[in-house]
Amino acid sequence: MTETSLTTMQQETWKEVTRALDRHVHGQIGQAVNGISPIQASLVYLDWLAHFCASPGKQLEVAKETADDVKDAATRLLKPGGCEDHCHDDRRFAAPAWRQWPFNVYAQAFQLTERAWERATHEVPGLNKRHSDVASFAARQWLDVMAPSNLPFTNPEVIQATLQEGGMNLVRGWMNWLDDMQREVRGVPPAGIEAYKVGETVAITPGKVVFQNDLIELIQYTPTTEKVHAEPVLFVPAWIMKYYILDLSPNNSMVKYLVDRGHTVFMISWKNPSEADRDKSMETYRQDGVMAALDVVTRIVPKHKVHAVGYCLGGTLLQIAAATMGRDGDDRLASMSLFAAQGDFTEAGELLLFINEAEINLLEAMMAEQGYLKGSQMAGAFQLLHSNDLIWSRALKYYMLGERDLPNDLMAWNADTTRMPYRMHSEYLHKLFLRNDLAGGRYEVDGQPIWFTDIQVPCFAVGTSSDHVAPWKSVYKLHLLPLDLTFVLTSGGHNAGILSEPGHPKRHFQLQHRAAGERYMSPEAWAAKVPHQEGSWWPAWENWLAQQSSGLMAPPRMGLPGKKVALPDAPGAYVRIP
C-alpha cells in the first residue's frame, strides 16, 4: 500500500473521528435541551430584537395601541362586571372569582401584556415570517409560565380552596407532585393509567394476527355479521403512535364500529423499534409495511380491491404508496381514506417551528447515539403546542388544588409512547418537513419521482378544526388535486376529532363531496358555505365506504390459506412492546 493511500485513509479516519465527536457533543446538548437548539433560539431572538430596535415607527405603534388597551381596560374595570366578557375569552380566567378585585386587575393586565407582545413580534419591518412566528411562540410560552392563574398567591381559586380546606389542597398537591416525579424517574406511567391494559380493557376487539415480519403484525378482525362488504378495509396507522387508538374501548372503537356494520377489517400494528432497527427507512415502511400488508389482504380476500385508510403519518405513507401504485399500474385499491394526514407540509402548523436544520441536527445527533428517538423526547414539543391544556392547567389542578383527573382510555393510550428509528425519522424530517419533496414532485421511489395525480381512486379526507399537528387547511390541500374527493371538517383536535364515535357529546362536522375536475374553492369559502351537521362523522364515512363497495358476500377465511406458523390473537405481540 502506497504512502499516498495511507495518507488518504488517515484523513478519512480523522474526519470520521471529528464527526463522531461533533455528534456526541450535539447529542448531549440535544438531551439537555430536549432537542430545541439554543443557538437557533438565540439567533431568532437577536434577529427580532435588532429589527424591532431599528423600527421606531413599529415601537410607537405598539406603545400607542397598548396605551389604548390600558385606557379601555381601566374604563371597564371601573364599571360593575366590566371584566366579565373579556375574562370569559380565556379559560384560565373563566371562574367567577376572577371578576372580583384585585384578581380582575391581574387577569386584565396579563391579557394586555399578551396582546402587546403579540403586536411586538408580528409585522416587524425586515423580520421574516418564520422568525416572527418563532419569536411570538417563544414569548407566549414565557408569558404562560407567569400567568396569574399559575401562581398560588394570585389565583383566587387556589386561595379560596386553601382557606376552605386549611391548606390540605396544597398537601395533596405536594403528594401528587412527589408521586409524579418518582414515576418520571422510574419510567412508570402516570397515576391511574394502570387501569387500562392492552388486550384486557383496551384493544379488545376479537381478531387474529395473520402475518408478521420484522416491522409489522397484520391483524384480521373476526366478523360479526353473516354477510360482509366484498372489499376489505386496511388501516395504516402512524408509527408515531400505537394503533389501538382506533380500537380503544368497545364504545369508541372505530374497528368494532366497522366490523359490526359488515366490513372485513385489517389493521397494521407497527413494531416499536429498538437500536437494532436504526437503519429502517421510509422505503422500508412502505415496502415491509403498507405493501406487505396489502399483499396479504389481497391473498386472504382475492379478486377484490381494498379500501385503504391512513391516519396521521400513516396517511402520508399511504399517499406515497398509492401514488407509487398509480405510477406503476397497480390497481388494487378501491378507495383511499385519510384522517388528519398531510401530503403538503407547507402549512404544517406550529410544529414547523421546531423543524429547521439546527433542530434536526440535534435530533439526529441524539438518534445517532441511541439508534432511535424516544417517545418522551417527542412529547415535549407536542406539549408546548398545547401548554395551557397539557402543562399549566394540569399543574394548577394537580399540584395547587390537589385534585386528580381519572385518566380515560385516550389518556392511557397517549401515555403508551413509541420510538422512531434513526434513519426513517431523519428522512421524514428532511424530505417531508424541511424540503417538502412530496408536494414538490421530488420524492423518489425506486429511483423515480412520484406525484399525487397518479392516484385515481375516490378519496375521503378528514381534517379536525383545532389540529396543531396537521392543521385542517393543510389537509384541505387535497382539493388542489383532480380527485373525486369527499372532505370532512370535524370539531376536535388531532386525536379527539378522529375519535368521534356516535353519541359523543358536543361533536359536529361539515361534509361536502367534490367530483374530480370541479372548480377549486378556498378553505375559508368552503368553511363558510358548507352547513354544519350535529353528531359524529363516522356514519357518513361508513356509508361512503359501503357506496364504494361492490356488494355483500360471505365473510372470508381468517388468515392465509395453508399457513402453519402459530401467530397470536389480537391485539398481537408488537403492540405490547414497551
KOLDREN-332593 format. One record per residue (C-alpha): residue in three letters; x, y, z. Coordinates in steps of 0.1 Angstrom, whole numbers, plus 5000, padded with zeros to 4 digits. Each point is the difference from the previous one (the first is absolute). Layout:
BEGIN
ALAXYZ
...
This chain:
BEGIN
MET500050005000
THR501450344990
GLU500750295023
THR497450214981
SER497349745006
LEU500949985037
THR499850375003
THR496650004984
MET498749735023
GLN501450195030
GLN498250324989
GLU496749814996
THR500549845034
TRP500850345015
LYS496950154984
GLU497849725014
VAL501550055035
THR499350374999
ARG496449944987
ALA499449755028
LEU501350255025
ASP497650264987
ARG497149765000
HIS500749905036
VAL500250365012
HIS496950104980
GLY498249695014
GLN500850105035
ILE498850364994
GLY496849864984
GLN499449785031
ALA500450305023
VAL497750244980
ASN497549734988
GLY500950054964
ILE499450374999
SER503150184986
PRO501250285023
ILE502150144972
GLN497050034977
ALA497950155028
SER502750265006
LEU500250094963
VAL496250044998
TYR500050235031
LEU502950214987
ASP498450034966
TRP496750115015
LEU501750245025
ALA502150174973
HIS497250054976
PHE497650135028
CYS502650245014
ALA500650134964
SER496350074995
PRO499050305021
GLY496750024981
LYS499149655011
GLN501050085035
LEU497750305000
GLU497249794985
VAL500349745028
ALA500250275027
LYS497050184988
GLU497849704995
THR501049865034
ALA499350335016
ASP496550004984
ASP499549655014
VAL501050115035
LYS497650294998
ASP497149784988
ALA500849745027
ALA500150275028
THR496650134988
ARG498549655000
LEU501449925035
LEU498350305015
LYS496649864988
PRO498249725018
GLY500749674982
GLY502250184975
CYS502549714999
GLU497549734994
ASP499949984963
HIS503850024995
CYS500849755028
HIS497749754984
ASP502050024968
ASP502849815019
ARG499249675017
ARG502750075026
PHE497950305013
ALA496549864995
ALA499249935036
PRO497750275017
ALA502750085025
TRP502150164973
ARG497450274996
GLN500750135036
TRP502750265009
PRO503049975000
PHE499949684979
ASN498250174971
VAL502950244999
TYR502549724999
ALA498149834972
GLN499650314979
ALA503750105005
PHE501149664988
GLN497850014970
LEU501350354991
THR503549885003
GLU499249704977
ARG498650244974
ALA502950235002
TRP502549724993
GLU497849874972
ARG500350344983
ALA503750045008
THR500949674983
HIS497850034969
GLU500350224970
VAL503550135010
PRO501650154969
GLY502749784985
LEU499349705023
ASN499249694981
LYS496749825008
ARG501649695014
HIS502150195025
SER496950215008
ASP498049695007
VAL502849845021
ALA500450325021
SER496350035005
PHE499849645011
ALA502950035024
ALA498550325015
ARG496749825005
GLN501849715018
TRP501850235024
LEU496850195007
ASP498149685006
VAL502549915027
MET499350335018
ALA496250014996
PRO498350105032
SER497949684998
ASN503349805006
LEU501050185031
PRO498349905033
PHE500050355015
THR498350164969
ASN497549724992
PRO496750055019
GLU499049644995
VAL503149885018
ILE499750265028
GLN496349905005
ALA500849635001
THR502950055024
LEU497950215024
GLN497149754999
GLU502249695004
GLY502650145024
GLY502749944975
MET499349634994
ASN499750064963
LEU503650115000
VAL501049695020
ARG498249784975
GLY501650194971
TRP503449945016
MET499349635002
ASN498850004964
TRP503250184989
LEU502249755019
ASP498149714984
ASP500450144965
MET503750075005
GLN500849655012
ARG497949854972
GLU502050214975
VAL503349895015
ARG499049645000
GLY498550014965
VAL496649905014
PRO496850114982
PRO498050295016
ALA497649925029
GLY496949814991
ILE501349884966
GLU500449655013
ALA496249954999
TYR500349984962
LYS501749694988
VAL500549914963
GLY498149694992
GLU497950025032
THR498350345002
VAL501150164967
ALA500849854966
ILE497649715007
THR498149964967
PRO500449634992
GLY502449914972
LYS503149824989
VAL503550104989
VAL500249854965
PHE503450134990
GLN503250115017
ASN503450134988
ASP502750205017
LEU498050324997
ILE496249925003
GLU497449775012
LEU496949994979
ILE496849945019
GLN496849874984
TYR496950065021
THR497349735005
PRO496850074981
THR496850065020
THR497550004971
GLU498849724977
LYS500950204969
VAL502850254995
HIS500850264974
ALA502249854973
GLU502850255002
PRO502049985033
VAL501350305020
LEU503850035007
PHE501150255027
VAL503450164998
PRO500550185033
ALA502950225008
TRP503049835017
ILE500550315021
MET497049855020
LYS498849655008
TYR497249894977
TYR497449945027
ILE498750365001
LEU497949854972
ASP498949725023
LEU499750155035
SER497049905022
PRO497149824983
ASN497850315001
ASN502550224980
SER501949744979
MET500050094963
VAL501049644992
LYS497049855019
TYR497750264984
LEU501049894965
VAL500049635008
ASP496550025014
ARG498850164968
GLY501349734978
HIS503550104991
THR503049774999
VAL502750205019
PHE503749964999
MET502450205022
ILE503750064998
SER501749995034
TRP503550154998
LYS502949865020
ASN501350245026
PRO503650044987
SER503249945020
GLU503650094993
ALA500249704976
ASP497450174978
ARG502050324995
ASP500549954962
LYS496349954991
SER499050264975
MET496950164986
GLU500249754972
THR500249725025
TYR496850125015
ARG498450014965
GLN501249664988
ASP499949805032
GLY497150195015
VAL497350114975
MET500949784970
ALA500649695021
ALA496750045017
LEU498250074967
ASP501549684986
VAL498649805029
VAL496650164999
THR499649934963
ARG500949645005
ILE497549955028
VAL497350194981
PRO501049934963
LYS498350164970
HIS498950305020
LYS501650345004
VAL500850165033
HIS498850315019
ALA503250155014
VAL499850235030
GLY503050215012
TYR500250195033
CYS502450285006
LEU503549904989
GLY498549674988
GLY497850214977
THR503150174985
LEU501649664995
LEU496849874984
GLN500050304975
ILE503649904991
ALA499049644995
ALA496950094980
ALA501950244977
THR502649734994
MET497349744993
GLY498450244976
ARG503250074982
ASP500849634997
GLY496549894989
ASP499149825033
ASP496250035002
ARG499349815032
LEU498650305019
ALA496250064999
SER500250335020
MET502250205023
SER499050165033
LEU502350245018
PHE499650125036
ALA501950315010
ALA502649914975
GLN502250244980
GLY501749974966
ASP501050364997
PHE502050135031
THR500150374990
GLU497450095027
ALA500749725025
GLY499150245029
GLU502150095031
LEU501849664998
LEU502050164972
LEU501550245026
PHE502049705013
ILE501249894965
ASN503150174987
GLU503649894993
ALA501250085035
GLU497249815017
ILE500349704977
ASN503849995006
LEU499449965037
LEU497349744995
GLU502249814976
ALA502950015025
MET497749875027
MET498749724978
ALA503549914988
GLU501149915035
GLN496749825009
GLY499049864966
TYR496550155004
LEU498150305014
LYS498249935033
GLY496350075003
SER500750235030
GLN502450214978
MET497250054975
ALA497450075027
GLY501650325011
ALA499450194968
PHE496449884998
GLN499450115036
LEU501350354991
LEU497450034972
HIS497349965027
SER501950135030
ASN496950165016
ASP498149674999
LEU502749745003
ILE502450175025
TRP498750305019
SER496349925005
ARG501049655011
ALA502650145024
LEU497450235015
LYS497549725005
TYR502449735012
TYR502550205021
MET498250315013
LEU496449895002
GLY501149645010
GLU497649834976
ARG500649714977
ASP498349924967
LEU499149644995
PRO501749914967
ASN497849884971
ASP501049764973
LEU501250274977
MET502450145027
ALA501249645007
TRP500749954963
ASN501850344998
ALA502349895028
ASP500949684982
THR502850174979
THR502049854971
ARG503450064986
MET501150114965
PRO502949834982
TYR503050224992
ARG500149984962
MET496350014994
HIS499550305023
SER502950194984
GLU498649944965
TYR496550105012
LEU501250335014
HIS502350084971
LYS497949894970
LEU496550085012
PHE500250285026
LEU503250194991
ARG500149964962
ASN496349914993
ASP501249764973
LEU496749814998
ALA498050314990
GLY502850134978
GLY500149694978
ARG503549915012
TYR499249705022
GLU501449694984
VAL499049635003
ASP502249754982
GLY502150284985
GLN497050174983
PRO497950305013
ILE496449955010
TRP497150244997
PHE496550025015
THR498250024967
ASP500849634995
ILE497549935028
GLN496849924981
VAL497749865028
PRO497350185018
CYS501250175032
PHE498350085034
ALA502150245020
VAL499450135036
GLY501550315015
THR499550115036
SER499250365009
SER502550045029
ASP502949794987
HIS503550135008
VAL501749704984
ALA498349984966
PRO498050334997
TRP496849944981
LYS500950264973
SER503149804993
VAL497949684997
TYR497650204978
LYS502750034973
LEU498849674986
HIS497550234982
LEU502850114978
LEU500149664985
PRO497649864973
LEU498649755025
ASP496549885006
LEU500150145035
THR497650005030
PHE501450235026
VAL498950025037
LEU500950275025
THR499249885035
SER500250165034
GLY502849905023
GLY503749964998
HIS502549764983
ASN498949705020
ALA496750095016
GLY498550124967
ILE500749664984
LEU498849815031
SER496550144996
GLU497749715003
PRO496250034997
GLY498550125033
HIS503150205009
PRO498850335015
LYS500750344984
ARG501149864966
HIS499150164967
PHE501550004965
GLN499850134964
LEU500049784970
GLN500150064963
HIS500649784969
ARG502050144971
ALA500149814967
ALA503449984982
GLY500450304978
GLU497750245019
ARG501250355007
TYR502250075030
MET498650185031
SER502250165026
PRO499849845035
GLU498650325015
ALA497250014974
TRP499449635005
ALA499650045038
ALA497750294995
LYS497849824975
VAL499749645011
PRO497349955027
HIS500749855034
GLN498649665010
GLU499649895036
GLY501549685012
SER502749764988
TRP501549994964
TRP500549625004
PRO496649904985
ALA500650224970
TRP503349844994
GLU498749655005
ASN497250074975
TRP502650134975
LEU502049685004
ALA496949804994
GLN499350204968
GLN503549944987
SER499549625005
SER498749754975
GLY497649815021
LEU499749745028
MET501549665004
ALA500849735026
PRO502950105023
PRO503449904987
ARG502249745018
MET502050125030
GLY503750004990
LEU502049884971
PRO499249674984
GLY502449725011
LYS501750225026
LYS501749775025
VAL501950255023
ALA498150075032
LEU499350375004
PRO498450175030
ASP496450125003
ALA499250374998
PRO501450245012
GLY503249814993
ALA503550025014
TYR501550324984
VAL497550235017
ARG501149885034
ILE503750094994
PRO500750285025
